[in-house]
Amino acid sequence: MADESASRRGADKGSGLSPVTVSYLTHKARPVPAGQQGHGVVALDHIAAGELIVAYGGRCVSRDELELLPEHQQRRTIQVADHVYLAGATEPEPADFVNHSCDPNCGMSGATNLVALRDIEPGELLTYDYACSDGSDYDEFECSCGTVLCRGKVTGHDWMLPELQLRYRGNFSPYLQARIAALVSIGAERRAFAY
């Protein structure tokens, strides 16, 4: 019986199995210390544009449920739809350390995947712009990414910025792409392009 429960957990000493994780991180990257951001994820090998880097997993929660989670888990949550958030594992996993940048090398593909926006070389930190997934105020903060394109503050309304709509076209979470399309269809002043 002990062997059965060990295999259900996904790993036991000497089994060769990886520990069970909720999210996937490519074998071409790993978490590293990243200064003021705590940890980040760095490329170990060449990653081609369009290649899958992360597939986030977890359980879907409402905004009310999100606010009941421990703060450290709230910080590792991604918005996947209007009023729906994907809460990851209770303890940090390697994929959780992909940080925000206002000039990222990764973008959304669907609601839960990150792909390379361009070729990424070994040693580069992997980042994505939270504007591509977050459309509410649950995770707003002063940005210190230090890039030339730094907005200074990351908000739940950044997806509405025309320059970001152009830059990340096709790399927004589907619910944000639908919001952008709705803005375009009603002739919103802030639109950047038509679908």
VONURO-236446 format. One record per residue: residue number from 1; x negated, y, z of N, C-alpha, C in turn. Coordinates in nm, 2 decimals. Layout:
BEGIN
+-----+--------+--------+--------+--------+--------+--------+--------+--------+--------+
!  nr !   n.c1 !   n.c2 !   n.c3 !  ca.c1 !  ca.c2 !  ca.c3 !   c.c1 !   c.c2 !   c.c3 !
+-----+--------+--------+--------+--------+--------+--------+--------+--------+--------+
! NUM !      X !      Y !      Z !      X !      Y !      Z !      X !      Y !      Z !
...
+-----+--------+--------+--------+--------+--------+--------+--------+--------+--------+
END
This chain:
BEGIN
+-----+--------+--------+--------+--------+--------+--------+--------+--------+--------+
!  nr !   n.c1 !   n.c2 !   n.c3 !  ca.c1 !  ca.c2 !  ca.c3 !   c.c1 !   c.c2 !   c.c3 !
+-----+--------+--------+--------+--------+--------+--------+--------+--------+--------+
!   1 !  -0.08 !  -0.12 !   0.00 !   0.00 !   0.00 !   0.00 !  -0.09 !   0.13 !   0.00 !
!   2 !  -0.20 !   0.12 !   0.07 !  -0.29 !   0.24 !   0.07 !  -0.34 !   0.27 !  -0.06 !
!   3 !  -0.38 !   0.16 !  -0.14 !  -0.43 !   0.18 !  -0.27 !  -0.32 !   0.25 !  -0.36 !
!   4 !  -0.20 !   0.21 !  -0.35 !  -0.09 !   0.26 !  -0.43 !  -0.08 !   0.41 !  -0.41 !
!   5 !  -0.08 !   0.46 !  -0.28 !  -0.06 !   0.60 !  -0.25 !  -0.18 !   0.68 !  -0.30 !
!   6 !  -0.30 !   0.62 !  -0.29 !  -0.42 !   0.69 !  -0.34 !  -0.41 !   0.71 !  -0.49 !
!   7 !  -0.36 !   0.61 !  -0.57 !  -0.35 !   0.63 !  -0.71 !  -0.24 !   0.72 !  -0.75 !
!   8 !  -0.13 !   0.73 !  -0.67 !  -0.03 !   0.83 !  -0.70 !  -0.08 !   0.97 !  -0.68 !
!   9 !  -0.17 !   0.99 !  -0.58 !  -0.22 !   1.12 !  -0.56 !  -0.32 !   1.16 !  -0.68 !
!  10 !  -0.36 !   1.06 !  -0.75 !  -0.45 !   1.08 !  -0.87 !  -0.59 !   1.06 !  -0.85 !
!  11 !  -0.64 !   1.04 !  -0.73 !  -0.78 !   1.02 !  -0.71 !  -0.81 !   0.96 !  -0.57 !
!  12 !  -0.91 !   0.88 !  -0.57 !  -0.96 !   0.83 !  -0.44 !  -1.11 !   0.81 !  -0.46 !
!  13 !  -1.19 !   0.80 !  -0.36 !  -1.33 !   0.79 !  -0.37 !  -1.37 !   0.68 !  -0.46 !
!  14 !  -1.46 !   0.72 !  -0.56 !  -1.51 !   0.62 !  -0.65 !  -1.42 !   0.58 !  -0.76 !
!  15 !  -1.30 !   0.63 !  -0.77 !  -1.20 !   0.58 !  -0.87 !  -1.24 !   0.64 !  -1.01 !
!  16 !  -1.31 !   0.75 !  -1.01 !  -1.33 !   0.82 !  -1.14 !  -1.22 !   0.90 !  -1.19 !
!  17 !  -1.11 !   0.90 !  -1.12 !  -1.00 !   0.99 !  -1.15 !  -1.02 !   1.13 !  -1.10 !
!  18 !  -0.97 !   1.23 !  -1.17 !  -0.97 !   1.37 !  -1.12 !  -0.86 !   1.38 !  -1.02 !
!  19 !  -0.88 !   1.48 !  -0.92 !  -0.78 !   1.51 !  -0.83 !  -0.66 !   1.56 !  -0.90 !
!  20 !  -0.54 !   1.54 !  -0.85 !  -0.42 !   1.59 !  -0.91 !  -0.42 !   1.75 !  -0.91 !
!  21 !  -0.39 !   1.81 !  -1.02 !  -0.38 !   1.95 !  -1.03 !  -0.25 !   1.99 !  -1.10 !
!  22 !  -0.20 !   2.11 !  -1.07 !  -0.08 !   2.15 !  -1.13 !  -0.11 !   2.22 !  -1.27 !
!  23 !  -0.22 !   2.29 !  -1.28 !  -0.25 !   2.36 !  -1.40 !  -0.38 !   2.30 !  -1.46 !
!  24 !  -0.39 !   2.33 !  -1.60 !  -0.50 !   2.28 !  -1.67 !  -0.60 !   2.39 !  -1.70 !
!  25 !  -0.73 !   2.37 !  -1.69 !  -0.83 !   2.46 !  -1.74 !  -0.92 !   2.38 !  -1.83 !
!  26 !  -0.95 !   2.43 !  -1.95 !  -1.04 !   2.37 !  -2.04 !  -1.17 !   2.32 !  -1.98 !
!  27 !  -1.23 !   2.21 !  -2.02 !  -1.36 !   2.17 !  -1.97 !  -1.47 !   2.26 !  -2.02 !
!  28 !  -1.44 !   2.35 !  -2.10 !  -1.54 !   2.45 !  -2.15 !  -1.56 !   2.57 !  -2.06 !
!  29 !  -1.49 !   2.57 !  -1.95 !  -1.50 !   2.68 !  -1.85 !  -1.50 !   2.63 !  -1.71 !
!  30 !  -1.54 !   2.72 !  -1.62 !  -1.53 !   2.69 !  -1.48 !  -1.53 !   2.81 !  -1.39 !
!  31 !  -1.47 !   2.81 !  -1.27 !  -1.47 !   2.92 !  -1.18 !  -1.61 !   2.96 !  -1.13 !
!  32 !  -1.63 !   3.09 !  -1.11 !  -1.76 !   3.14 !  -1.06 !  -1.73 !   3.26 !  -0.97 !
!  33 !  -1.82 !   3.29 !  -0.88 !  -1.81 !   3.41 !  -0.80 !  -1.81 !   3.53 !  -0.90 !
!  34 !  -1.72 !   3.63 !  -0.88 !  -1.71 !   3.74 !  -0.97 !  -1.70 !   3.88 !  -0.90 !
!  35 !  -1.79 !   3.90 !  -0.81 !  -1.80 !   4.03 !  -0.75 !  -1.68 !   4.08 !  -0.68 !
!  36 !  -1.63 !   4.20 !  -0.70 !  -1.52 !   4.26 !  -0.63 !  -1.39 !   4.18 !  -0.66 !
!  37 !  -1.38 !   4.10 !  -0.76 !  -1.26 !   4.03 !  -0.80 !  -1.26 !   3.90 !  -0.72 !
!  38 !  -1.36 !   3.86 !  -0.65 !  -1.36 !   3.74 !  -0.58 !  -1.42 !   3.62 !  -0.66 !
!  39 !  -1.34 !   3.57 !  -0.75 !  -1.38 !   3.47 !  -0.84 !  -1.33 !   3.50 !  -0.98 !
!  40 !  -1.39 !   3.44 !  -1.08 !  -1.34 !   3.45 !  -1.21 !  -1.37 !   3.32 !  -1.28 !
!  41 !  -1.34 !   3.31 !  -1.41 !  -1.37 !   3.19 !  -1.49 !  -1.46 !   3.23 !  -1.60 !
!  42 !  -1.57 !   3.15 !  -1.62 !  -1.67 !   3.18 !  -1.72 !  -1.67 !   3.07 !  -1.82 !
!  43 !  -1.69 !   3.10 !  -1.95 !  -1.71 !   3.00 !  -2.05 !  -1.84 !   2.93 !  -2.04 !
!  44 !  -1.84 !   2.80 !  -2.05 !  -1.96 !   2.72 !  -2.04 !  -2.01 !   2.69 !  -2.18 !
!  45 !  -1.92 !   2.69 !  -2.28 !  -1.95 !   2.65 !  -2.41 !  -1.87 !   2.74 !  -2.51 !
!  46 !  -1.90 !   2.74 !  -2.64 !  -1.83 !   2.82 !  -2.73 !  -1.68 !   2.78 !  -2.73 !
!  47 !  -1.59 !   2.88 !  -2.73 !  -1.45 !   2.86 !  -2.74 !  -1.40 !   2.93 !  -2.86 !
!  48 !  -1.34 !   2.86 !  -2.95 !  -1.29 !   2.92 !  -3.08 !  -1.16 !   3.00 !  -3.06 !
!  49 !  -1.14 !   3.10 !  -3.14 !  -1.02 !   3.18 !  -3.14 !  -0.90 !   3.09 !  -3.15 !
!  50 !  -0.80 !   3.10 !  -3.07 !  -0.68 !   3.02 !  -3.08 !  -0.68 !   2.90 !  -2.99 !
!  51 !  -0.80 !   2.86 !  -2.94 !  -0.82 !   2.74 !  -2.86 !  -0.75 !   2.76 !  -2.72 !
!  52 !  -0.68 !   2.65 !  -2.68 !  -0.61 !   2.65 !  -2.55 !  -0.72 !   2.65 !  -2.44 !
!  53 !  -0.70 !   2.75 !  -2.34 !  -0.79 !   2.76 !  -2.23 !  -0.72 !   2.72 !  -2.10 !
!  54 !  -0.59 !   2.76 !  -2.08 !  -0.52 !   2.73 !  -1.96 !  -0.38 !   2.69 !  -1.99 !
!  55 !  -0.32 !   2.60 !  -1.92 !  -0.18 !   2.57 !  -1.92 !  -0.14 !   2.57 !  -1.78 !
!  56 !  -0.06 !   2.68 !  -1.74 !  -0.02 !   2.69 !  -1.60 !   0.10 !   2.60 !  -1.57 !
!  57 !   0.09 !   2.54 !  -1.46 !   0.20 !   2.46 !  -1.41 !   0.25 !   2.50 !  -1.27 !
!  58 !   0.36 !   2.45 !  -1.23 !   0.41 !   2.48 !  -1.09 !   0.56 !   2.46 !  -1.09 !
!  59 !   0.62 !   2.54 !  -1.00 !   0.77 !   2.53 !  -0.99 !   0.82 !   2.67 !  -1.01 !
!  60 !   0.94 !   2.67 !  -1.08 !   1.00 !   2.80 !  -1.11 !   1.08 !   2.85 !  -0.98 !
!  61 !   1.06 !   2.98 !  -0.95 !   1.13 !   3.04 !  -0.84 !   1.19 !   3.17 !  -0.88 !
!  62 !   1.30 !   3.21 !  -0.81 !   1.36 !   3.34 !  -0.83 !   1.27 !   3.45 !  -0.76 !
!  63 !   1.30 !   3.57 !  -0.78 !   1.23 !   3.68 !  -0.71 !   1.24 !   3.67 !  -0.56 !
!  64 !   1.37 !   3.64 !  -0.51 !   1.39 !   3.62 !  -0.37 !   1.30 !   3.51 !  -0.31 !
!  65 !   1.29 !   3.40 !  -0.39 !   1.21 !   3.28 !  -0.34 !   1.06 !   3.32 !  -0.35 !
!  66 !   1.02 !   3.39 !  -0.45 !   0.88 !   3.44 !  -0.46 !   0.84 !   3.52 !  -0.34 !
!  67 !   0.92 !   3.60 !  -0.29 !   0.89 !   3.69 !  -0.18 !   0.88 !   3.61 !  -0.05 !
!  68 !   0.93 !   3.49 !  -0.05 !   0.92 !   3.41 !   0.07 !   0.79 !   3.32 !   0.08 !
!  69 !   0.72 !   3.32 !  -0.04 !   0.59 !   3.24 !  -0.05 !   0.48 !   3.32 !   0.03 !
!  70 !   0.38 !   3.24 !   0.07 !   0.27 !   3.31 !   0.13 !   0.20 !   3.41 !   0.03 !
!  71 !   0.15 !   3.52 !   0.08 !   0.09 !   3.62 !  -0.01 !  -0.01 !   3.56 !  -0.10 !
!  72 !  -0.10 !   3.47 !  -0.05 !  -0.20 !   3.42 !  -0.14 !  -0.14 !   3.34 !  -0.26 !
!  73 !  -0.02 !   3.28 !  -0.24 !   0.04 !   3.20 !  -0.35 !   0.12 !   3.30 !  -0.44 !
!  74 !   0.17 !   3.41 !  -0.38 !   0.24 !   3.51 !  -0.47 !   0.14 !   3.57 !  -0.57 !
!  75 !   0.01 !   3.59 !  -0.53 !  -0.09 !   3.64 !  -0.62 !  -0.12 !   3.55 !  -0.73 !
!  76 !  -0.09 !   3.42 !  -0.71 !  -0.13 !   3.32 !  -0.82 !   0.00 !   3.28 !  -0.89 !
!  77 !   0.09 !   3.37 !  -0.91 !   0.22 !   3.34 !  -0.98 !   0.22 !   3.42 !  -1.11 !
!  78 !   0.29 !   3.36 !  -1.21 !   0.30 !   3.42 !  -1.34 !   0.45 !   3.43 !  -1.37 !
!  79 !   0.50 !   3.55 !  -1.42 !   0.64 !   3.56 !  -1.46 !   0.66 !   3.49 !  -1.59 !
!  80 !   0.76 !   3.41 !  -1.60 !   0.79 !   3.33 !  -1.72 !   0.92 !   3.37 !  -1.79 !
!  81 !   1.01 !   3.44 !  -1.72 !   1.13 !   3.49 !  -1.78 !   1.19 !   3.60 !  -1.69 !
!  82 !   1.29 !   3.67 !  -1.74 !   1.35 !   3.77 !  -1.65 !   1.40 !   3.70 !  -1.52 !
!  83 !   1.35 !   3.76 !  -1.41 !   1.38 !   3.71 !  -1.28 !   1.34 !   3.57 !  -1.25 !
!  84 !   1.24 !   3.51 !  -1.33 !   1.19 !   3.37 !  -1.30 !   1.04 !   3.38 !  -1.30 !
!  85 !   0.98 !   3.32 !  -1.20 !   0.84 !   3.32 !  -1.18 !   0.79 !   3.17 !  -1.16 !
!  86 !   0.67 !   3.14 !  -1.21 !   0.61 !   3.01 !  -1.20 !   0.51 !   3.02 !  -1.09 !
!  87 !   0.54 !   2.96 !  -0.98 !   0.45 !   2.95 !  -0.86 !   0.37 !   2.83 !  -0.87 !
!  88 !   0.24 !   2.85 !  -0.87 !   0.14 !   2.74 !  -0.88 !   0.13 !   2.66 !  -0.75 !
!  89 !   0.03 !   2.58 !  -0.75 !   0.00 !   2.49 !  -0.63 !  -0.02 !   2.58 !  -0.51 !
!  90 !   0.00 !   2.52 !  -0.39 !  -0.01 !   2.59 !  -0.26 !  -0.16 !   2.63 !  -0.24 !
!  91 !  -0.25 !   2.56 !  -0.29 !  -0.40 !   2.59 !  -0.28 !  -0.45 !   2.63 !  -0.42 !
!  92 !  -0.54 !   2.72 !  -0.42 !  -0.60 !   2.77 !  -0.55 !  -0.66 !   2.65 !  -0.63 !
!  93 !  -0.64 !   2.66 !  -0.76 !  -0.69 !   2.57 !  -0.86 !  -0.79 !   2.64 !  -0.95 !
!  94 !  -0.87 !   2.58 !  -1.03 !  -0.96 !   2.65 !  -1.12 !  -0.90 !   2.74 !  -1.21 !
!  95 !  -0.78 !   2.71 !  -1.27 !  -0.71 !   2.79 !  -1.37 !  -0.66 !   2.92 !  -1.30 !
!  96 !  -0.64 !   2.92 !  -1.17 !  -0.59 !   3.04 !  -1.10 !  -0.69 !   3.16 !  -1.10 !
!  97 !  -0.81 !   3.13 !  -1.14 !  -0.92 !   3.24 !  -1.13 !  -0.94 !   3.32 !  -1.26 !
!  98 !  -0.86 !   3.30 !  -1.36 !  -0.87 !   3.38 !  -1.48 !  -0.81 !   3.52 !  -1.44 !
!  99 !  -0.89 !   3.62 !  -1.44 !  -0.85 !   3.75 !  -1.40 !  -0.80 !   3.84 !  -1.51 !
! 100 !  -0.74 !   3.95 !  -1.46 !  -0.69 !   4.06 !  -1.55 !  -0.80 !   4.14 !  -1.61 !
! 101 !  -0.79 !   4.18 !  -1.74 !  -0.87 !   4.28 !  -1.80 !  -0.78 !   4.36 !  -1.89 !
! 102 !  -0.81 !   4.49 !  -1.90 !  -0.74 !   4.57 !  -2.00 !  -0.79 !   4.56 !  -2.14 !
! 103 !  -0.90 !   4.48 !  -2.15 !  -0.96 !   4.45 !  -2.28 !  -1.00 !   4.30 !  -2.28 !
! 104 !  -0.90 !   4.21 !  -2.28 !  -0.92 !   4.07 !  -2.26 !  -0.97 !   3.99 !  -2.38 !
! 105 !  -1.01 !   3.87 !  -2.35 !  -1.05 !   3.78 !  -2.46 !  -0.95 !   3.66 !  -2.47 !
! 106 !  -0.85 !   3.66 !  -2.38 !  -0.74 !   3.56 !  -2.39 !  -0.60 !   3.62 !  -2.39 !
! 107 !  -0.51 !   3.55 !  -2.44 !  -0.37 !   3.60 !  -2.45 !  -0.27 !   3.49 !  -2.43 !
! 108 !  -0.14 !   3.52 !  -2.41 !  -0.04 !   3.42 !  -2.39 !  -0.01 !   3.35 !  -2.52 !
! 109 !   0.03 !   3.23 !  -2.51 !   0.09 !   3.15 !  -2.61 !   0.20 !   3.07 !  -2.55 !
! 110 !   0.32 !   3.11 !  -2.58 !   0.44 !   3.06 !  -2.50 !   0.44 !   3.13 !  -2.36 !
! 111 !   0.52 !   3.07 !  -2.27 !   0.54 !   3.13 !  -2.14 !   0.43 !   3.09 !  -2.04 !
! 112 !   0.35 !   2.98 !  -2.07 !   0.26 !   2.93 !  -1.96 !   0.12 !   2.90 !  -2.01 !
! 113 !   0.09 !   2.93 !  -2.14 !  -0.05 !   2.89 !  -2.19 !  -0.13 !   3.02 !  -2.22 !
! 114 !  -0.26 !   3.01 !  -2.20 !  -0.35 !   3.11 !  -2.24 !  -0.44 !   3.05 !  -2.35 !
! 115 !  -0.46 !   3.13 !  -2.45 !  -0.54 !   3.09 !  -2.56 !  -0.65 !   3.20 !  -2.59 !
! 116 !  -0.76 !   3.16 !  -2.65 !  -0.86 !   3.26 !  -2.69 !  -0.81 !   3.36 !  -2.80 !
! 117 !  -0.82 !   3.49 !  -2.77 !  -0.78 !   3.58 !  -2.87 !  -0.89 !   3.60 !  -2.98 !
! 118 !  -1.01 !   3.56 !  -2.95 !  -1.12 !   3.57 !  -3.04 !  -1.22 !   3.46 !  -3.00 !
! 119 !  -1.32 !   3.45 !  -3.08 !  -1.43 !   3.35 !  -3.04 !  -1.49 !   3.40 !  -2.91 !
! 120 !  -1.52 !   3.31 !  -2.81 !  -1.57 !   3.34 !  -2.68 !  -1.70 !   3.27 !  -2.67 !
! 121 !  -1.81 !   3.34 !  -2.63 !  -1.94 !   3.27 !  -2.62 !  -1.97 !   3.23 !  -2.47 !
! 122 !  -2.06 !   3.13 !  -2.46 !  -2.10 !   3.09 !  -2.32 !  -2.14 !   3.21 !  -2.24 !
! 123 !  -2.10 !   3.21 !  -2.11 !  -2.14 !   3.31 !  -2.02 !  -2.03 !   3.43 !  -2.01 !
! 124 !  -1.94 !   3.43 !  -2.10 !  -1.84 !   3.54 !  -2.09 !  -1.73 !   3.50 !  -1.99 !
! 125 !  -1.69 !   3.60 !  -1.91 !  -1.58 !   3.58 !  -1.82 !  -1.45 !   3.58 !  -1.90 !
! 126 !  -1.36 !   3.48 !  -1.87 !  -1.23 !   3.47 !  -1.94 !  -1.13 !   3.56 !  -1.87 !
! 127 !  -1.06 !   3.64 !  -1.94 !  -0.96 !   3.73 !  -1.89 !  -0.84 !   3.75 !  -1.98 !
! 128 !  -0.73 !   3.79 !  -1.92 !  -0.61 !   3.82 !  -2.00 !  -0.54 !   3.94 !  -1.94 !
! 129 !  -0.47 !   4.01 !  -2.02 !  -0.40 !   4.13 !  -1.98 !  -0.26 !   4.09 !  -1.92 !
! 130 !  -0.24 !   4.12 !  -1.79 !  -0.12 !   4.08 !  -1.73 !   0.00 !   4.14 !  -1.79 !
! 131 !  -0.01 !   4.25 !  -1.87 !   0.10 !   4.31 !  -1.95 !   0.16 !   4.20 !  -2.04 !
! 132 !   0.09 !   4.10 !  -2.08 !   0.14 !   4.00 !  -2.17 !   0.23 !   3.90 !  -2.10 !
! 133 !   0.24 !   3.90 !  -1.97 !   0.33 !   3.81 !  -1.90 !   0.42 !   3.87 !  -1.79 !
! 134 !   0.37 !   3.98 !  -1.74 !   0.45 !   4.04 !  -1.63 !   0.53 !   4.16 !  -1.67 !
! 135 !   0.66 !   4.15 !  -1.65 !   0.76 !   4.25 !  -1.68 !   0.83 !   4.30 !  -1.56 !
! 136 !   0.78 !   4.28 !  -1.44 !   0.85 !   4.34 !  -1.32 !   0.74 !   4.39 !  -1.23 !
! 137 !   0.78 !   4.45 !  -1.12 !   0.68 !   4.52 !  -1.03 !   0.62 !   4.42 !  -0.92 !
! 138 !   0.64 !   4.29 !  -0.94 !   0.59 !   4.20 !  -0.83 !   0.44 !   4.20 !  -0.81 !
! 139 !   0.36 !   4.24 !  -0.91 !   0.22 !   4.23 !  -0.91 !   0.15 !   4.35 !  -0.96 !
! 140 !   0.19 !   4.47 !  -0.91 !   0.12 !   4.60 !  -0.96 !   0.00 !   4.63 !  -0.87 !
! 141 !  -0.10 !   4.68 !  -0.94 !  -0.22 !   4.71 !  -0.86 !  -0.31 !   4.81 !  -0.94 !
! 142 !  -0.40 !   4.87 !  -0.86 !  -0.50 !   4.96 !  -0.92 !  -0.60 !   4.87 !  -1.00 !
! 143 !  -0.63 !   4.90 !  -1.12 !  -0.72 !   4.82 !  -1.20 !  -0.86 !   4.87 !  -1.19 !
! 144 !  -0.95 !   4.77 !  -1.17 !  -1.09 !   4.80 !  -1.17 !  -1.17 !   4.72 !  -1.27 !
! 145 !  -1.11 !   4.69 !  -1.38 !  -1.18 !   4.60 !  -1.48 !  -1.30 !   4.66 !  -1.54 !
! 146 !  -1.30 !   4.80 !  -1.54 !  -1.42 !   4.87 !  -1.58 !  -1.44 !   4.87 !  -1.73 !
! 147 !  -1.34 !   4.83 !  -1.81 !  -1.36 !   4.84 !  -1.96 !  -1.33 !   4.97 !  -2.01 !
! 148 !  -1.37 !   5.00 !  -2.13 !  -1.34 !   5.13 !  -2.20 !  -1.18 !   5.15 !  -2.21 !
! 149 !  -1.11 !   5.04 !  -2.22 !  -0.97 !   5.05 !  -2.24 !  -0.89 !   5.04 !  -2.10 !
! 150 !  -0.96 !   5.05 !  -1.99 !  -0.89 !   5.04 !  -1.86 !  -0.78 !   5.14 !  -1.84 !
! 151 !  -0.66 !   5.09 !  -1.81 !  -0.55 !   5.18 !  -1.78 !  -0.55 !   5.24 !  -1.64 !
! 152 !  -0.63 !   5.19 !  -1.55 !  -0.64 !   5.25 !  -1.42 !  -0.54 !   5.19 !  -1.32 !
! 153 !  -0.42 !   5.15 !  -1.37 !  -0.32 !   5.09 !  -1.29 !  -0.24 !   4.99 !  -1.38 !
! 154 !  -0.22 !   4.87 !  -1.33 !  -0.14 !   4.76 !  -1.40 !   0.00 !   4.77 !  -1.34 !
! 155 !   0.10 !   4.78 !  -1.43 !   0.24 !   4.79 !  -1.38 !   0.32 !   4.69 !  -1.46 !
! 156 !   0.44 !   4.67 !  -1.41 !   0.54 !   4.58 !  -1.48 !   0.60 !   4.64 !  -1.60 !
! 157 !   0.56 !   4.76 !  -1.63 !   0.61 !   4.83 !  -1.75 !   0.51 !   4.84 !  -1.86 !
! 158 !   0.39 !   4.79 !  -1.84 !   0.28 !   4.81 !  -1.94 !   0.32 !   4.74 !  -2.07 !
! 159 !   0.40 !   4.64 !  -2.07 !   0.44 !   4.57 !  -2.20 !   0.51 !   4.67 !  -2.29 !
! 160 !   0.56 !   4.78 !  -2.24 !   0.63 !   4.88 !  -2.32 !   0.54 !   4.98 !  -2.39 !
! 161 !   0.41 !   4.98 !  -2.36 !   0.32 !   5.07 !  -2.42 !   0.30 !   5.03 !  -2.57 !
! 162 !   0.32 !   5.12 !  -2.66 !   0.31 !   5.09 !  -2.81 !   0.17 !   5.03 !  -2.84 !
! 163 !   0.07 !   5.09 !  -2.79 !  -0.07 !   5.04 !  -2.82 !  -0.09 !   4.89 !  -2.78 !
! 164 !  -0.03 !   4.85 !  -2.67 !  -0.04 !   4.71 !  -2.62 !   0.05 !   4.62 !  -2.71 !
! 165 !   0.17 !   4.67 !  -2.75 !   0.25 !   4.59 !  -2.83 !   0.18 !   4.56 !  -2.96 !
! 166 !   0.11 !   4.66 !  -3.02 !   0.03 !   4.64 !  -3.14 !  -0.09 !   4.54 !  -3.12 !
! 167 !  -0.16 !   4.57 !  -3.01 !  -0.28 !   4.49 !  -2.98 !  -0.25 !   4.34 !  -2.96 !
! 168 !  -0.14 !   4.32 !  -2.88 !  -0.11 !   4.18 !  -2.84 !   0.00 !   4.12 !  -2.91 !
! 169 !   0.04 !   4.17 !  -3.03 !   0.15 !   4.12 !  -3.10 !   0.13 !   3.97 !  -3.12 !
! 170 !   0.24 !   3.89 !  -3.08 !   0.23 !   3.75 !  -3.09 !   0.17 !   3.68 !  -2.97 !
! 171 !   0.12 !   3.76 !  -2.88 !   0.06 !   3.70 !  -2.76 !   0.12 !   3.75 !  -2.63 !
! 172 !   0.25 !   3.79 !  -2.64 !   0.33 !   3.81 !  -2.52 !   0.41 !   3.69 !  -2.48 !
! 173 !   0.44 !   3.68 !  -2.36 !   0.53 !   3.57 !  -2.31 !   0.66 !   3.59 !  -2.39 !
! 174 !   0.73 !   3.48 !  -2.43 !   0.85 !   3.49 !  -2.51 !   0.96 !   3.58 !  -2.46 !
! 175 !   0.98 !   3.59 !  -2.33 !   1.08 !   3.68 !  -2.27 !   1.05 !   3.83 !  -2.30 !
! 176 !   0.91 !   3.86 !  -2.29 !   0.87 !   3.99 !  -2.32 !   0.88 !   4.02 !  -2.47 !
! 177 !   0.85 !   3.92 !  -2.55 !   0.86 !   3.94 !  -2.70 !   1.01 !   3.97 !  -2.73 !
! 178 !   1.10 !   3.91 !  -2.66 !   1.25 !   3.93 !  -2.68 !   1.28 !   4.07 !  -2.64 !
! 179 !   1.23 !   4.12 !  -2.53 !   1.25 !   4.26 !  -2.48 !   1.20 !   4.36 !  -2.59 !
! 180 !   1.08 !   4.33 !  -2.64 !   1.02 !   4.42 !  -2.74 !   1.11 !   4.43 !  -2.86 !
! 181 !   1.16 !   4.31 !  -2.91 !   1.24 !   4.30 !  -3.02 !   1.37 !   4.38 !  -3.00 !
! 182 !   1.43 !   4.37 !  -2.88 !   1.55 !   4.44 !  -2.84 !   1.53 !   4.59 !  -2.85 !
! 183 !   1.41 !   4.64 !  -2.80 !   1.38 !   4.78 !  -2.81 !   1.38 !   4.82 !  -2.96 !
! 184 !   1.32 !   4.74 !  -3.04 !   1.31 !   4.78 !  -3.18 !   1.45 !   4.78 !  -3.25 !
! 185 !   1.53 !   4.68 !  -3.21 !   1.66 !   4.67 !  -3.28 !   1.76 !   4.78 !  -3.24 !
! 186 !   1.74 !   4.85 !  -3.12 !   1.82 !   4.96 !  -3.09 !   1.75 !   5.09 !  -3.12 !
! 187 !   1.64 !   5.09 !  -3.19 !   1.57 !   5.21 !  -3.24 !   1.50 !   5.28 !  -3.13 !
! 188 !   1.45 !   5.21 !  -3.03 !   1.39 !   5.28 !  -2.91 !   1.27 !   5.36 !  -2.96 !
! 189 !   1.26 !   5.48 !  -2.89 !   1.15 !   5.57 !  -2.92 !   1.01 !   5.51 !  -2.90 !
! 190 !   1.00 !   5.42 !  -2.81 !   0.87 !   5.37 !  -2.77 !   0.82 !   5.25 !  -2.85 !
! 191 !   0.90 !   5.21 !  -2.96 !   0.86 !   5.09 !  -3.03 !   0.73 !   5.11 !  -3.10 !
! 192 !   0.66 !   5.00 !  -3.12 !   0.53 !   5.01 !  -3.19 !   0.54 !   4.94 !  -3.33 !
! 193 !   0.63 !   4.85 !  -3.34 !   0.64 !   4.77 !  -3.47 !   0.78 !   4.70 !  -3.47 !
! 194 !   0.81 !   4.66 !  -3.59 !   0.94 !   4.58 !  -3.60 !   0.91 !   4.43 !  -3.62 !
! 195 !   1.00 !   4.35 !  -3.57 !   0.98 !   4.21 !  -3.59 !   1.06 !   4.16 !  -3.71 !
+-----+--------+--------+--------+--------+--------+--------+--------+--------+--------+
END
